[in-house]
Amino acid sequence: MDQMTALIEELNRRAPQLELREYEPMSRHTTFRIGGPARLMALPATQKEAVAAVRAARELGISPFFLGNGSDLLVSDQGFDGFIVKTTGLDQTRVVNRRLRAESGIPLARLAMAAWGQGLTGLEFAHGIPGTLGGGVTMNAGAYGGELVQVLTSVTFLNDAGEVVTLPVEECALTYRHSLFTDHPEWLILEAEFELAQGVPSLIKIKMDELAQKRRSKQPLDLPSAGSTFKRPEGYFAAALIEQCGLKGVGIGGAQVSEKHAGFVVNRGGATADDVRRLMELIQNTVYRETGVTLEPEVKFLGF
């Protein structure tokens, strides 16, 4: 019996309600709409199921890959011969005394809406960010001058020893697109807590709508992408460098540097992971050759 078959049997025993999918096309689970099949995917509906899945996998020597909505992920055309735990079923929120607790699979847009629904301000900037809370905490997601670190108070996660731990934000080392969790991808974020201020619901909604309109006007939201393709180099803007090098609109296969915003590589139809990766390498090589600046991918790679 191979490891995955053994894991399926163990999960059926420990968590009989847990949804499992074999050879699941990853193109259904990434915002690029690209990617071959994952050997096994678990879609827990509760934190208990998620913890059970991770503990069972580790006991069998399998390292799970944690997936939100795949908004910053490029999966190989050959897929991923491993075990994925998709957390989007963990999406509950609760509010006590301006403290908002949310599970890691909730989309950041819904998190912002939950805060607005309680008349709480501080998360408006997150309304247009395409990822989930778990990925957002890991990368200290931000936009339009706001970052999660500004309102985050604590993070609860499953560590590599199988223990559920809560750390205050001061111990999570959140900086630009980085955190303690970036350094420990084997830790599964379960939930996070935010301290927000009381606000005026109508004004909160106006601000969210303004930021959403700004995003729609500047970003290629009509085409599949992984959001910003490269991190912002210190002292520069990636999109400006890419455009300066004459790469706006350049394509390889079905992948293209967006004609609307050069910081995005988009799937203009039928793009493969190889198309995207080769285009990213072309961008990096050209920008370095012409400006001396190294562009570091914000997109993560799986199965390569």
BAMAR-352277 format. One record per residue (C-alpha): residue number from 1; residue in one letter; chain; x negated, y negated, z negated. Coordinates in steps of 0.05 Angstrom, whole numbers. Example, Ala and Ser with C-alpha at 12.3 -4.5 7.8 and 13.67 -1.06 7.14 Angstrom:
BAMAR-352277
{n 1&res a&chain A&xx -246&yy 90&zz -156}
{n 2&res s&chain A&xx -273&yy 21&zz -143}
end
This chain:
BAMAR-352277
{n 1&res m&chain A&xx 0&yy 0&zz 0}
{n 2&res d&chain A&xx -29&yy -68&zz 20}
{n 3&res q&chain A&xx -30&yy -128&zz -27}
{n 4&res m&chain A&xx 30&yy -164&zz 3}
{n 5&res t&chain A&xx 74&yy -102&zz 1}
{n 6&res a&chain A&xx 53&yy -93&zz -72}
{n 7&res l&chain A&xx 69&yy -166&zz -86}
{n 8&res i&chain A&xx 138&yy -160&zz -54}
{n 9&res e&chain A&xx 154&yy -100&zz -97}
{n 10&res e&chain A&xx 129&yy -135&zz -160}
{n 11&res l&chain A&xx 169&yy -198&zz -145}
{n 12&res n&chain A&xx 232&yy -158&zz -131}
{n 13&res r&chain A&xx 223&yy -128&zz -200}
{n 14&res r&chain A&xx 205&yy -191&zz -238}
{n 15&res a&chain A&xx 249&yy -242&zz -202}
{n 16&res p&chain A&xx 303&yy -205&zz -164}
{n 17&res q&chain A&xx 339&yy -269&zz -143}
{n 18&res l&chain A&xx 275&yy -300&zz -114}
{n 19&res e&chain A&xx 281&yy -311&zz -39}
{n 20&res l&chain A&xx 223&yy -280&zz 1}
{n 21&res r&chain A&xx 209&yy -286&zz 75}
{n 22&res e&chain A&xx 158&yy -246&zz 114}
{n 23&res y&chain A&xx 124&yy -273&zz 177}
{n 24&res e&chain A&xx 159&yy -339&zz 169}
{n 25&res p&chain A&xx 144&yy -389&zz 226}
{n 26&res m&chain A&xx 108&yy -448&zz 195}
{n 27&res s&chain A&xx 133&yy -494&zz 250}
{n 28&res r&chain A&xx 198&yy -494&zz 210}
{n 29&res h&chain A&xx 163&yy -520&zz 148}
{n 30&res t&chain A&xx 116&yy -576&zz 172}
{n 31&res t&chain A&xx 134&yy -645&zz 195}
{n 32&res f&chain A&xx 87&yy -635&zz 255}
{n 33&res r&chain A&xx 134&yy -577&zz 275}
{n 34&res i&chain A&xx 72&yy -537&zz 289}
{n 35&res g&chain A&xx 45&yy -471&zz 261}
{n 36&res g&chain A&xx 46&yy -396&zz 268}
{n 37&res p&chain A&xx 76&yy -347&zz 218}
{n 38&res a&chain A&xx 60&yy -342&zz 144}
{n 39&res r&chain A&xx 52&yy -269&zz 121}
{n 40&res l&chain A&xx 96&yy -281&zz 60}
{n 41&res m&chain A&xx 134&yy -341&zz 33}
{n 42&res a&chain A&xx 171&yy -348&zz -33}
{n 43&res l&chain A&xx 224&yy -402&zz -41}
{n 44&res p&chain A&xx 237&yy -407&zz -116}
{n 45&res a&chain A&xx 300&yy -442&zz -139}
{n 46&res t&chain A&xx 276&yy -452&zz -210}
{n 47&res q&chain A&xx 211&yy -465&zz -247}
{n 48&res k&chain A&xx 217&yy -396&zz -279}
{n 49&res e&chain A&xx 218&yy -363&zz -210}
{n 50&res a&chain A&xx 159&yy -406&zz -187}
{n 51&res v&chain A&xx 117&yy -387&zz -248}
{n 52&res a&chain A&xx 135&yy -313&zz -240}
{n 53&res a&chain A&xx 114&yy -315&zz -166}
{n 54&res v&chain A&xx 47&yy -347&zz -181}
{n 55&res r&chain A&xx 31&yy -302&zz -241}
{n 56&res a&chain A&xx 48&yy -239&zz -202}
{n 57&res a&chain A&xx 6&yy -260&zz -143}
{n 58&res r&chain A&xx -55&yy -276&zz -185}
{n 59&res e&chain A&xx -50&yy -210&zz -222}
{n 60&res l&chain A&xx -57&yy -176&zz -154}
{n 61&res g&chain A&xx -116&yy -219&zz -134}
{n 62&res i&chain A&xx -76&yy -263&zz -86}
{n 63&res s&chain A&xx -85&yy -339&zz -87}
{n 64&res p&chain A&xx -20&yy -374&zz -69}
{n 65&res f&chain A&xx -17&yy -436&zz -26}
{n 66&res f&chain A&xx 33&yy -488&zz -51}
{n 67&res l&chain A&xx 77&yy -523&zz -1}
{n 68&res g&chain A&xx 126&yy -580&zz -6}
{n 69&res n&chain A&xx 157&yy -604&zz 58}
{n 70&res g&chain A&xx 92&yy -598&zz 97}
{n 71&res s&chain A&xx 87&yy -672&zz 112}
{n 72&res d&chain A&xx 11&yy -675&zz 110}
{n 73&res l&chain A&xx -5&yy -606&zz 136}
{n 74&res l&chain A&xx -31&yy -575&zz 201}
{n 75&res v&chain A&xx -22&yy -500&zz 205}
{n 76&res s&chain A&xx -61&yy -457&zz 254}
{n 77&res d&chain A&xx -26&yy -431&zz 315}
{n 78&res q&chain A&xx -45&yy -361&zz 291}
{n 79&res g&chain A&xx -9&yy -376&zz 225}
{n 80&res f&chain A&xx -32&yy -360&zz 154}
{n 81&res d&chain A&xx -46&yy -289&zz 131}
{n 82&res g&chain A&xx -30&yy -305&zz 59}
{n 83&res f&chain A&xx 23&yy -321&zz 7}
{n 84&res i&chain A&xx 59&yy -388&zz 6}
{n 85&res v&chain A&xx 102&yy -415&zz -51}
{n 86&res k&chain A&xx 148&yy -469&zz -24}
{n 87&res t&chain A&xx 172&yy -514&zz -80}
{n 88&res t&chain A&xx 228&yy -553&zz -47}
{n 89&res g&chain A&xx 279&yy -514&zz -88}
{n 90&res l&chain A&xx 252&yy -548&zz -151}
{n 91&res d&chain A&xx 289&yy -614&zz -143}
{n 92&res q&chain A&xx 324&yy -631&zz -208}
{n 93&res t&chain A&xx 319&yy -698&zz -244}
{n 94&res r&chain A&xx 339&yy -725&zz -312}
{n 95&res v&chain A&xx 334&yy -793&zz -345}
{n 96&res v&chain A&xx 325&yy -809&zz -419}
{n 97&res n&chain A&xx 311&yy -881&zz -442}
{n 98&res r&chain A&xx 283&yy -906&zz -376}
{n 99&res r&chain A&xx 239&yy -844&zz -371}
{n 100&res l&chain A&xx 254&yy -805&zz -307}
{n 101&res r&chain A&xx 233&yy -732&zz -305}
{n 102&res a&chain A&xx 234&yy -697&zz -238}
{n 103&res e&chain A&xx 214&yy -629&zz -212}
{n 104&res s&chain A&xx 158&yy -624&zz -162}
{n 105&res g&chain A&xx 198&yy -604&zz -101}
{n 106&res i&chain A&xx 242&yy -666&zz -98}
{n 107&res p&chain A&xx 228&yy -710&zz -37}
{n 108&res l&chain A&xx 200&yy -777&zz -57}
{n 109&res a&chain A&xx 257&yy -811&zz -20}
{n 110&res r&chain A&xx 307&yy -775&zz -64}
{n 111&res l&chain A&xx 266&yy -791&zz -126}
{n 112&res a&chain A&xx 271&yy -865&zz -109}
{n 113&res m&chain A&xx 345&yy -858&zz -98}
{n 114&res a&chain A&xx 353&yy -823&zz -165}
{n 115&res a&chain A&xx 318&yy -882&zz -199}
{n 116&res w&chain A&xx 362&yy -931&zz -162}
{n 117&res g&chain A&xx 424&yy -892&zz -183}
{n 118&res q&chain A&xx 404&yy -904&zz -256}
{n 119&res g&chain A&xx 388&yy -977&zz -244}
{n 120&res l&chain A&xx 314&yy -965&zz -254}
{n 121&res t&chain A&xx 261&yy -1003&zz -215}
{n 122&res g&chain A&xx 189&yy -985&zz -198}
{n 123&res l&chain A&xx 196&yy -930&zz -146}
{n 124&res e&chain A&xx 224&yy -970&zz -88}
{n 125&res f&chain A&xx 158&yy -963&zz -50}
{n 126&res a&chain A&xx 166&yy -887&zz -50}
{n 127&res h&chain A&xx 232&yy -887&zz -13}
{n 128&res g&chain A&xx 200&yy -880&zz 56}
{n 129&res i&chain A&xx 143&yy -833&zz 39}
{n 130&res p&chain A&xx 158&yy -766&zz 72}
{n 131&res g&chain A&xx 127&yy -719&zz 21}
{n 132&res t&chain A&xx 152&yy -686&zz -42}
{n 133&res l&chain A&xx 134&yy -705&zz -113}
{n 134&res g&chain A&xx 83&yy -649&zz -123}
{n 135&res g&chain A&xx 43&yy -671&zz -62}
{n 136&res g&chain A&xx 55&yy -743&zz -80}
{n 137&res v&chain A&xx 24&yy -735&zz -148}
{n 138&res t&chain A&xx -34&yy -694&zz -120}
{n 139&res m&chain A&xx -51&yy -749&zz -70}
{n 140&res n&chain A&xx -28&yy -808&zz -113}
{n 141&res a&chain A&xx 20&yy -826&zz -57}
{n 142&res g&chain A&xx 30&yy -900&zz -43}
{n 143&res a&chain A&xx 57&yy -951&zz 6}
{n 144&res y&chain A&xx 66&yy -1026&zz 10}
{n 145&res g&chain A&xx 25&yy -1041&zz -52}
{n 146&res g&chain A&xx 56&yy -987&zz -96}
{n 147&res e&chain A&xx 25&yy -922&zz -121}
{n 148&res l&chain A&xx 53&yy -867&zz -164}
{n 149&res v&chain A&xx -2&yy -878&zz -216}
{n 150&res q&chain A&xx 30&yy -946&zz -232}
{n 151&res v&chain A&xx 93&yy -914&zz -261}
{n 152&res l&chain A&xx 72&yy -842&zz -276}
{n 153&res t&chain A&xx 66&yy -822&zz -350}
{n 154&res s&chain A&xx 52&yy -747&zz -349}
{n 155&res v&chain A&xx 48&yy -685&zz -306}
{n 156&res t&chain A&xx 68&yy -613&zz -324}
{n 157&res f&chain A&xx 34&yy -557&zz -286}
{n 158&res l&chain A&xx 16&yy -483&zz -286}
{n 159&res n&chain A&xx -60&yy -476&zz -293}
{n 160&res d&chain A&xx -105&yy -421&zz -267}
{n 161&res a&chain A&xx -98&yy -383&zz -332}
{n 162&res g&chain A&xx -23&yy -379&zz -323}
{n 163&res e&chain A&xx -8&yy -429&zz -377}
{n 164&res v&chain A&xx 42&yy -486&zz -371}
{n 165&res v&chain A&xx 6&yy -551&zz -391}
{n 166&res t&chain A&xx 27&yy -624&zz -396}
{n 167&res l&chain A&xx -25&yy -678&zz -387}
{n 168&res p&chain A&xx -17&yy -754&zz -396}
{n 169&res v&chain A&xx -30&yy -793&zz -333}
{n 170&res e&chain A&xx -94&yy -821&zz -363}
{n 171&res e&chain A&xx -123&yy -750&zz -359}
{n 172&res c&chain A&xx -100&yy -737&zz -288}
{n 173&res a&chain A&xx -153&yy -780&zz -254}
{n 174&res l&chain A&xx -108&yy -811&zz -202}
{n 175&res t&chain A&xx -145&yy -855&zz -153}
{n 176&res y&chain A&xx -136&yy -870&zz -79}
{n 177&res r&chain A&xx -109&yy -806&zz -47}
{n 178&res h&chain A&xx -141&yy -764&zz -101}
{n 179&res s&chain A&xx -128&yy -734&zz -170}
{n 180&res l&chain A&xx -148&yy -679&zz -217}
{n 181&res f&chain A&xx -99&yy -635&zz -177}
{n 182&res t&chain A&xx -137&yy -648&zz -112}
{n 183&res d&chain A&xx -196&yy -616&zz -146}
{n 184&res h&chain A&xx -153&yy -558&zz -171}
{n 185&res p&chain A&xx -108&yy -535&zz -114}
{n 186&res e&chain A&xx -96&yy -471&zz -154}
{n 187&res w&chain A&xx -55&yy -511&zz -204}
{n 188&res l&chain A&xx 20&yy -512&zz -190}
{n 189&res i&chain A&xx 53&yy -578&zz -208}
{n 190&res l&chain A&xx 121&yy -564&zz -238}
{n 191&res e&chain A&xx 147&yy -633&zz -257}
{n 192&res a&chain A&xx 126&yy -704&zz -273}
{n 193&res e&chain A&xx 152&yy -761&zz -316}
{n 194&res f&chain A&xx 157&yy -835&zz -299}
{n 195&res e&chain A&xx 169&yy -896&zz -342}
{n 196&res l&chain A&xx 210&yy -947&zz -304}
{n 197&res a&chain A&xx 239&yy -1015&zz -319}
{n 198&res q&chain A&xx 313&yy -1033&zz -321}
{n 199&res g&chain A&xx 331&yy -1068&zz -257}
{n 200&res v&chain A&xx 390&yy -1095&zz -218}
{n 201&res p&chain A&xx 416&yy -1039&zz -172}
{n 202&res s&chain A&xx 435&yy -1086&zz -115}
{n 203&res l&chain A&xx 365&yy -1117&zz -115}
{n 204&res i&chain A&xx 332&yy -1048&zz -119}
{n 205&res k&chain A&xx 372&yy -1026&zz -58}
{n 206&res i&chain A&xx 354&yy -1089&zz -20}
{n 207&res k&chain A&xx 280&yy -1077&zz -32}
{n 208&res m&chain A&xx 285&yy -1004&zz -10}
{n 209&res d&chain A&xx 323&yy -1024&zz 53}
{n 210&res e&chain A&xx 271&yy -1078&zz 69}
{n 211&res l&chain A&xx 213&yy -1029&zz 62}
{n 212&res a&chain A&xx 251&yy -976&zz 103}
{n 213&res q&chain A&xx 262&yy -1027&zz 159}
{n 214&res k&chain A&xx 188&yy -1047&zz 157}
{n 215&res r&chain A&xx 168&yy -974&zz 163}
{n 216&res r&chain A&xx 216&yy -961&zz 221}
{n 217&res s&chain A&xx 191&yy -1021&zz 259}
{n 218&res k&chain A&xx 118&yy -1002&zz 253}
{n 219&res q&chain A&xx 114&yy -926&zz 250}
{n 220&res p&chain A&xx 132&yy -873&zz 302}
{n 221&res l&chain A&xx 187&yy -840&zz 261}
{n 222&res d&chain A&xx 221&yy -813&zz 323}
{n 223&res l&chain A&xx 166&yy -762&zz 337}
{n 224&res p&chain A&xx 139&yy -705&zz 293}
{n 225&res s&chain A&xx 75&yy -723&zz 256}
{n 226&res a&chain A&xx 40&yy -712&zz 190}
{n 227&res g&chain A&xx 43&yy -786&zz 171}
{n 228&res s&chain A&xx -23&yy -823&zz 167}
{n 229&res t&chain A&xx -74&yy -778&zz 200}
{n 230&res f&chain A&xx -136&yy -808&zz 166}
{n 231&res k&chain A&xx -151&yy -838&zz 99}
{n 232&res r&chain A&xx -166&yy -912&zz 96}
{n 233&res p&chain A&xx -242&yy -922&zz 99}
{n 234&res e&chain A&xx -269&yy -970&zz 47}
{n 235&res g&chain A&xx -268&yy -1040&zz 76}
{n 236&res y&chain A&xx -230&yy -1020&zz 139}
{n 237&res f&chain A&xx -163&yy -996&zz 165}
{n 238&res a&chain A&xx -163&yy -930&zz 204}
{n 239&res a&chain A&xx -110&yy -952&zz 253}
{n 240&res a&chain A&xx -147&yy -1016&zz 271}
{n 241&res l&chain A&xx -212&yy -978&zz 283}
{n 242&res i&chain A&xx -177&yy -927&zz 327}
{n 243&res e&chain A&xx -143&yy -981&zz 368}
{n 244&res q&chain A&xx -207&yy -1021&zz 372}
{n 245&res c&chain A&xx -240&yy -960&zz 404}
{n 246&res g&chain A&xx -186&yy -957&zz 458}
{n 247&res l&chain A&xx -155&yy -893&zz 434}
{n 248&res k&chain A&xx -83&yy -916&zz 425}
{n 249&res g&chain A&xx -40&yy -872&zz 470}
{n 250&res v&chain A&xx -95&yy -822&zz 485}
{n 251&res g&chain A&xx -71&yy -750&zz 485}
{n 252&res i&chain A&xx -95&yy -678&zz 488}
{n 253&res g&chain A&xx -42&yy -628&zz 508}
{n 254&res g&chain A&xx 21&yy -645&zz 471}
{n 255&res a&chain A&xx -15&yy -686&zz 417}
{n 256&res q&chain A&xx -22&yy -761&zz 424}
{n 257&res v&chain A&xx -48&yy -821&zz 386}
{n 258&res s&chain A&xx 17&yy -858&zz 375}
{n 259&res e&chain A&xx 29&yy -916&zz 422}
{n 260&res k&chain A&xx 67&yy -950&zz 366}
{n 261&res h&chain A&xx 16&yy -941&zz 309}
{n 262&res a&chain A&xx -54&yy -916&zz 322}
{n 263&res g&chain A&xx -60&yy -887&zz 252}
{n 264&res f&chain A&xx -12&yy -831&zz 272}
{n 265&res v&chain A&xx -24&yy -770&zz 314}
{n 266&res v&chain A&xx 43&yy -747&zz 340}
{n 267&res n&chain A&xx 72&yy -685&zz 372}
{n 268&res r&chain A&xx 101&yy -712&zz 436}
{n 269&res g&chain A&xx 129&yy -644&zz 455}
{n 270&res g&chain A&xx 99&yy -574&zz 453}
{n 271&res a&chain A&xx 35&yy -594&zz 417}
{n 272&res t&chain A&xx -7&yy -538&zz 388}
{n 273&res a&chain A&xx -49&yy -541&zz 326}
{n 274&res d&chain A&xx -110&yy -536&zz 371}
{n 275&res d&chain A&xx -87&yy -597&zz 410}
{n 276&res v&chain A&xx -80&yy -637&zz 345}
{n 277&res r&chain A&xx -146&yy -614&zz 317}
{n 278&res r&chain A&xx -184&yy -629&zz 381}
{n 279&res l&chain A&xx -152&yy -698&zz 385}
{n 280&res m&chain A&xx -171&yy -713&zz 313}
{n 281&res e&chain A&xx -243&yy -693&zz 328}
{n 282&res l&chain A&xx -244&yy -738&zz 389}
{n 283&res i&chain A&xx -219&yy -796&zz 346}
{n 284&res q&chain A&xx -270&yy -783&zz 292}
{n 285&res n&chain A&xx -328&yy -776&zz 341}
{n 286&res t&chain A&xx -309&yy -838&zz 381}
{n 287&res v&chain A&xx -298&yy -883&zz 320}
{n 288&res y&chain A&xx -364&yy -861&zz 289}
{n 289&res r&chain A&xx -402&yy -871&zz 354}
{n 290&res e&chain A&xx -374&yy -940&zz 366}
{n 291&res t&chain A&xx -367&yy -968&zz 295}
{n 292&res g&chain A&xx -410&yy -924&zz 250}
{n 293&res v&chain A&xx -349&yy -911&zz 206}
{n 294&res t&chain A&xx -332&yy -839&zz 186}
{n 295&res l&chain A&xx -257&yy -824&zz 185}
{n 296&res e&chain A&xx -237&yy -772&zz 134}
{n 297&res p&chain A&xx -173&yy -733&zz 149}
{n 298&res e&chain A&xx -113&yy -744&zz 104}
{n 299&res v&chain A&xx -81&yy -684&zz 138}
{n 300&res k&chain A&xx -97&yy -617&zz 106}
{n 301&res f&chain A&xx -112&yy -554&zz 147}
{n 302&res l&chain A&xx -85&yy -484&zz 134}
{n 303&res g&chain A&xx -103&yy -419&zz 169}
{n 304&res f&chain A&xx -163&yy -445&zz 208}
end
